[in-house]
Amino acid sequence: MGHSRWTLSLCALAFLAAGIFPMLDALGYFPNAESRMLAPRWVIVIVAGLFLACGVYLFLMATVGAARARAHGAALGLAVFIGLAAVAHWVAFGEGDRNDCSGGFSSLEIGFARGVPEYECRAAFGYGALLMDFMLLRGTAWWYAQRHPHSHRARLLEKAADYGIGVMLLPLVALVLGLTKAREVFSNTGERRQEKNAGQGPAGGATDRR
């Protein structure tokens, strides 16, 4: 148990350090901070705050135990989720260019990475931002329904959120199904080729012997 607490404490310190220094830099506590800003200061503060939140949670787990830390986990998790959503919205809809985005793909033993045009970068983050919006709406609707079980408004919010999440997930489901089918075709083609080569081998050997 002591070893586990030490491990959690070291991880907490690493997350806190990863968050506090960029946050102080974004707030202007270090010289020449402007030259290092690749995003607005508020974006850097939010991202740094995500590391700080994770560090605080790990520190609570190390000091007060996992059971007591869970009491604060929901609030910290919500803060992290909202912070990620804010960053996704900025990348998708904020000012400035996004020509420094990069992306990649790996499946079916094929992988690649390349620079991503600005419209692709914004579209990808916009998709994620809208999906997170619907998830946040669903969570809000659930929270409201717990306090007002017979509320017609809560049911409408839940239905709207469920419908939105379903629509947003359709492209991902289609992509997964398409990749699964393509992998099956790829695997079956390879098996048939091996069977064909195995069937031709003995015949070829017999011909050589003749």
C-alpha positions in Angstrom: 0.0 0.0 0.0 2.9 2.3 0.9 4.5 1.6 -2.5 1.3 2.3 -4.3 0.9 5.7 -2.5 4.5 6.6 -3.4 3.8 5.8 -7.0 0.6 7.8 -7.0 2.4 10.7 -5.3 5.2 10.7 -7.9 2.6 10.6 -10.8 0.7 13.4 -9.1 3.9 15.6 -8.9 4.6 14.9 -12.6 1.1 16.0 -13.6 1.2 19.0 -11.3 4.6 20.0 -12.8 3.4 19.5 -16.3 0.5 21.8 -15.6 1.9 24.5 -13.3 4.8 25.6 -15.5 2.9 26.1 -18.7 0.1 27.9 -16.8 2.6 30.3 -15.2 4.2 30.8 -18.6 0.8 31.6 -20.1 0.1 34.0 -17.3 3.3 35.9 -18.0 5.4 34.8 -15.1 8.4 33.9 -17.3 10.2 36.2 -19.7 9.6 36.0 -23.5 6.4 34.0 -23.0 4.8 35.5 -26.1 7.3 33.9 -28.4 6.3 30.5 -27.1 2.6 30.9 -27.4 1.3 28.7 -30.2 -2.3 29.2 -29.0 -4.2 31.9 -27.1 -3.3 32.2 -23.5 -6.7 31.0 -22.3 -6.3 27.8 -24.3 -2.9 27.1 -22.7 -4.3 27.8 -19.2 -7.1 25.3 -19.8 -4.8 22.6 -21.1 -2.5 23.2 -18.2 -5.5 23.1 -15.9 -6.3 19.6 -17.2 -2.9 18.4 -16.0 -3.4 20.1 -12.7 -6.8 18.5 -12.2 -5.4 15.0 -12.9 -2.5 15.8 -10.5 -4.9 16.9 -7.8 -7.0 13.7 -8.2 -3.9 11.5 -8.0 -2.7 13.4 -5.0 -6.0 12.8 -3.3 -5.9 9.1 -4.0 -2.4 9.0 -2.5 -3.3 10.9 0.6 -7.0 10.2 1.5 -7.5 7.0 -0.4 -9.4 6.0 -3.5 -12.7 5.8 -1.8 -12.6 9.4 -0.5 -11.1 10.7 -3.7 -14.0 9.4 -5.7 -16.2 12.0 -3.9 -14.2 14.6 -5.8 -13.7 12.6 -9.0 -17.0 13.5 -10.6 -16.3 17.3 -10.3 -12.8 16.9 -11.5 -13.9 14.6 -14.4 -16.6 17.2 -15.4 -13.9 20.0 -15.3 -11.6 17.9 -17.5 -14.4 17.1 -20.0 -15.5 20.8 -20.2 -11.8 21.8 -20.7 -11.3 19.3 -23.5 -14.6 20.5 -25.1 -13.4 24.1 -24.9 -10.1 23.3 -26.7 -11.9 21.3 -29.3 -14.3 24.2 -30.0 -11.4 26.6 -30.3 -9.5 24.4 -32.8 -12.7 23.9 -34.9 -14.2 27.3 -34.8 -11.6 29.7 -33.4 -9.6 32.3 -35.1 -6.2 31.6 -36.8 -5.0 29.0 -39.2 -4.7 25.3 -38.5 -2.1 24.5 -41.2 0.2 22.9 -38.6 -2.3 20.0 -37.9 -1.1 16.5 -38.6 -3.0 13.2 -38.7 -2.5 9.6 -39.4 -4.3 6.3 -39.9 -3.3 2.7 -39.1 -5.4 -0.4 -39.9 -5.1 -3.6 -41.9 -1.3 -3.5 -41.4 -1.3 -0.2 -43.3 -0.4 3.1 -41.7 0.5 6.6 -42.7 0.9 10.0 -41.3 0.7 13.3 -43.1 0.0 17.0 -42.7 -3.7 17.8 -42.6 -5.3 20.7 -44.5 -7.0 23.3 -42.4 -10.5 22.3 -43.4 -9.9 18.7 -42.4 -8.4 19.7 -39.1 -11.4 22.0 -38.3 -13.9 19.4 -39.5 -12.4 16.6 -37.3 -12.3 18.8 -34.2 -15.7 20.2 -35.1 -17.1 16.7 -35.2 -15.6 15.9 -31.8 -16.8 19.2 -30.3 -20.4 18.6 -31.4 -20.3 15.1 -30.1 -19.0 16.4 -26.7 -21.8 19.0 -26.7 -24.4 16.3 -27.0 -22.7 14.2 -24.4 -22.7 17.2 -22.0 -26.3 17.8 -22.8 -27.1 14.2 -22.0 -25.3 14.5 -18.7 -27.1 17.7 -17.9 -30.5 16.1 -18.8 -29.7 13.1 -16.5 -28.7 15.4 -13.6 -31.9 17.4 -14.1 -34.0 14.3 -14.3 -32.6 13.0 -11.0 -33.9 16.1 -9.3 -37.1 16.4 -11.2 -38.2 12.8 -12.1 -41.5 13.7 -13.7 -40.2 16.7 -15.6 -41.3 16.8 -19.3 -38.4 19.1 -20.0 -35.9 16.5 -18.7 -37.3 13.8 -21.0 -37.1 16.2 -24.0 -33.5 17.0 -23.2 -32.7 13.3 -22.9 -34.3 12.4 -26.2 -32.6 15.3 -28.0 -29.2 14.3 -26.6 -29.7 10.6 -27.4 -30.8 11.5 -30.9 -27.8 13.8 -31.4 -25.3 11.3 -30.1 -26.8 8.6 -32.3 -26.6 10.7 -35.4 -23.0 11.7 -34.6 -22.0 8.1 -34.0 -23.4 6.8 -37.2 -20.3 7.7 -39.3 -18.0 6.0 -36.7 -20.2 2.9 -36.7 -20.1 2.8 -40.5 -16.3 3.3 -40.5 -15.8 0.4 -38.0 -18.1 -1.9 -40.0 -16.4 -1.0 -43.2 -12.9 -1.6 -41.8 -14.1 -4.9 -40.2 -15.5 -6.0 -43.6 -12.4 -4.9 -45.4 -10.2 -6.8 -43.0 -12.3 -10.0 -43.5 -12.0 -9.6 -47.3 -8.2 -9.0 -46.9 -7.8 -12.1 -44.7 -10.0 -14.3 -46.9 -8.0 -13.2 -50.0 -4.8 -14.1 -48.3 -6.0 -17.5 -47.1 -7.3 -18.4 -50.6 -4.0 -17.4 -52.1 -2.1 -19.6 -49.6 -4.5 -22.5 -50.4 -4.0 -22.0 -54.1 -0.2 -21.9 -53.8 -0.3 -25.0 -51.5 -2.5 -26.8 -54.1 -0.1 -25.9 -57.0 3.0 -27.0 -55.1 2.7 -30.8 -55.3 1.5 -30.6 -59.0 4.5 -28.6 -59.9 6.8 -31.0 -58.0 5.2 -34.0 -59.9 5.8 -32.3 -63.2 9.4 -31.7 -62.4 9.9 -35.3 -61.5 8.5 -36.4 -64.8 
